[in-house]
Amino acid sequence: MNGLLANFKDKGKAYLFILPAVAMLGLFYIYPFFKIFQLSLFEWDGISKTMSFVGFAQFHDIIFNNKIWWQSMWHATYITLLALILQNGLALMLALFVDRGIKYGNVYRVIFFLPPVLSGIVVGLVWNWIFNGNYGLLNYWLTKIGLGHLATTWLSNPKTALTCVAVIHMWKGFGWGFIILLAGLQNIPRTLYEAARIDGASGWDVFKRITVPLMIPVFVLVMVLTVLGTMQIYDIIVSTTGGGPGYHTEVPVSRILARMLGNSQFGYACAMGIVFGVVLILLSIIQMNISKHMKQT
């Protein structure tokens, strides 16, 4: 009996240590999720005390009728695809150069990591000036080098606005991938490279047969962070286009806030948030399965 009491006391002390973390998890994650799900079943303007129960009607409207919502999803997907290919490709290339021990490598590390730590609003405002159609730096230099016919209102032109936003996002975000990839490269034992060179392996063979296989977990991590981060892009949109022209640069987060704050449709916005969350979870599951398959092969 005494042994049972002592065991119970020991377990009780252990649970007391994790109680604050569990309480914070419940207060800031679990309760808000259930509250958002509850609000998604009602029509509510966020102010009045009365709410109209509509069930899953708002989910049905979002999934089957809301073309602007799915257009915003495509915009986020487009930016994400560019980031996966171009942003991470640039990050890997720069990480490979710095990993080789080039001169002033530490300086490059600091320079490449500066954009990610800058405020998204500040970055957006600076690039807004660069892409400005009247006095922007890009149009100025295009005119200087004889390509003035290419000058346009980059962020106001429906044909170029979304790509310009993607460029800004990639410029700001490539530093994260660079740091993670560089850390992964530096964890590869140098002896493997030395043995490969002694055996007469070319640079490409070394990269293909040593670097890539050992870097697969790091590649997957960078891909997951890129997808989750880019799909939730918002601050750059706000500071550059505001979702315009028209809806040509709308993304899911800006669409949700537009419904909530602009149209005072809190219930509908909560439903959109849940749909968006489900999409992100599915993307994460797909990427995890791809990661497992890559590790097995």
Buried (B, 14 or more C-beta within 10 A) or exposed (E): EEEEEEEEEEEEEEEEEEEEEEEEEEEEEEEEEEEBEEBBBBBBEEEEEEBEEBEEEBBEBBEEEBEBBBBBBEBBBBBBEBBBEBBBBBBBEBBBEBBEEEEEEEEBBEEBBEBBEEEBEEBBEBBBEBBBBEEBEBBEEBEEEEEEEEBBBBBBBEEBBBBBBBBBBBBBBBBBBBBBBBEBBEEBEEEBBEEBEEEEBEEEEBBEEBBEEBBBEBBBBBBBBBBBBBBEBBBBBBBBBEBBBEBBBBBBBBBBBBBBEEEBBBBBBBBBBBBBEEBBEEBEEEBEEEBEEEEEE
